[in-house]
């Protein structure tokens, strides 16, 4: 997406003191690489000084501190989680402190329940979602959204066949909403979810926020 973005004011690894930069660069971060926007997340992480690991099997989870579940086709990703025997090991890792971020389809998979519980989600984040809530691919849209956790500049949010968070449960913090009040970003302890696609914007602030989460956990 070729679009001029405001100057990023949040710290990036090359502007941090050497000790903090080394700490960020040493984080072990993976991207679930079964289907969807894997490459875009990897490129953003590399931009921030991370050498990401593609996760396809339970062995790939070993030693990870953070994992991104990308957007894509949620039913397909759910099926492949079972096909690759990843569902139970991934749930156990998240429940014991692995920081995880789901974008779009990834958020659907994190949710405790989606509409009619199809596909079968991981059931970990205390939210409910509705898939494809805005319509089909041609109904995709773009907004500049204010997010206090990212600083004063609006963040570019890209919605592609996006879900809607319909219910916010206990211990879930809403990080951003649409003008109508609909949540588009939420966090529950070490779990983060966005209904939009930060990896498509060229703005690394949300990925930086996730790296801060990983460092905290």
N, C-alpha and C positions, 0 to 999 in steps of 0.2 A: 504494500500500500504506500504509494508515493505521496507523502503529505508532510508539510513542514510542522514540526512539533516545537513547543516552547523549550527553552534551555532547561535541562534537567538539573535541579538544585540539590537532590539527595546525593549523599556520598556514593561514589563508585570505587571499586577496588583500587584503581590506580591513583585516586586522590586521598586515600586513607593512609595513616601512618604505617610504616613497614610491618609492625607486629600485627596490626589489625588486618592488613592486606593479606599477610601470610595465613592468618586464621581463616579468612573467607576462602582463599584459594585452596585450602586443604580440605574443605567440606566435601563429603562424598554424597553426590546428588545424582539420582537416577531419573530417567523418563520412561514410563511404561510404553514399550515399543511394540505393541500388538496391532494397533491400527490408529489412524488419525494424525493429528498435527505434531508428530514427533520431531521432525527436523526443525521446525520453527522454534520450539522450546529449546532444543539443543543449541541452536545458533545464539539465542538470547543468553543462555547460561555461559556460553563461551565468551561472549562479549563482556560478561561480568567476571571473567577470570576462572570459571569453573570448567573442569573437564568432565562432562556428564557421562553417565553409564546408561546404556540401553538395557532395559529390564524385560526379559522374555520368559525366564524360568525362575523357580524358587532360589536357585543358587545365586542368581544375579542380585538378589535382595541382601545378600550377606555383606555386612559392614556399611550399608547405606545409612545416612543420617536424614535424608530427605528424598521425596519422590513426587514427581509431577505425573498426574493422570491426565493426558491431553484430551482435547475435544476430538470428536469423530462421530462414529455411529455407536451409540451406547449399547444396543442389543448385540452388535458384533463383538465389541470389547468384552461384554459380560460373558458371551459364549467362549471367547478365546481365553479368558481367565480360567474357566473350568477346563477347557481343552489342555491348557498348559499346567494344570494343577497349581495355579497361583492364588486362588481365592483364599483358602485357609491360611497359608503362610503370610500373605499380604495383610489379612485382617489381624493376625497375631502381632505382626511387626508394628502396625499402626497402634494397636491397643497397648503396646509396651513402649511407645514413645517416638516411633518413626514419624517425622513431620511429613505431611502429605498435602498436596494442593491439586484439586480437581477443577479443570476449566471446562465449562459447557457439559459435554457428555461425561467428563470426569466428575463433575459435581453431581450429576444424576447417579453415578455409580457409588459415590460416597454417601448419599442421602439414606436415611433410615427407610424411606419409602418414597416411591414415585407413583404416578397415576397407575392404579391397578397392579403396582409392583412388577411391571414388565418394562425393561429387563430386570432380572433379580439383582438387586443392588448389593453392595457390601454391608449396608445397613448400619453405618457407624456414626454418621453425623446427624445430630438431632434436628433435622429439617425435613420437610416434605416438598417435593417439586412436581411440576407439570411439564412434560416434554413438549417441544415444538409449540410453545404457547403463543408465539407471535405469527405462526403460519409457516409457509414453505420457504425454500431458498430465496425466492424473489422478494420475500418480505424482510430480508436482512436489512439492518440499519446501523447507523453510526451516531454516537453522541459524545460530547465532551462532558465528563462527569466530575464533580467535586468529591474528593476523598481526603478527609482530614489526615489519614495515616500516611498519605503520600505527599503532603505539603500543600502549598497554596495554589500551584498550577493545576488546572483541570486535567484529568487523565482521559485519553482517547479510548472509548469503549466500542468494540465491534461486536455486534450481535448477529449470529448466523444460525438460523433454526434454533434459537436459544430457548432454554427452559426458563420457567418462572418459579421462584421460591414462594410456595403458597403458605407454609407454616414455619415459624421460627420457634424452636423449642428451648428448653432449659439449657443454660450455659453457652448459648450461641450469641455472639456479638455481631450485629449488622454493621458492616464497614462502609457501605455505600448503597444508595437507592436511586431509582429513577425519579423524575419530577413528580410522578403520581404516588410515590412512596413505596413502590415495589422494590424489595431488596435485590441487589445484583452482586453483592459481595458479602461474605459472612465468614466468621472464624469461630471455631470451638476448640480452645486449647491449641493442640498441635495440628489441627485440621483446618484447612483453608479452602474456600470454594468461591468460584466466580461464574456467573452465567454468561460472561462475555469472553473474548479471546485477546488477552494482553500480548500474546506472542506474535500477533499480526500487526502490531502498531509501530514498532521501532522505538517505543518508549520502554526503557528497562526498569522503571521504578517499581512495578508490581513484583517483578522477579527479584529485585533487591529486597523488597519487603519479605518475600518468602525466605530468602537466604538469612535474613535477620531472625526469622522464626526458627529456622533450623539451628542457628547458633544458640538460641535460647533454650532449645530442648536437647 
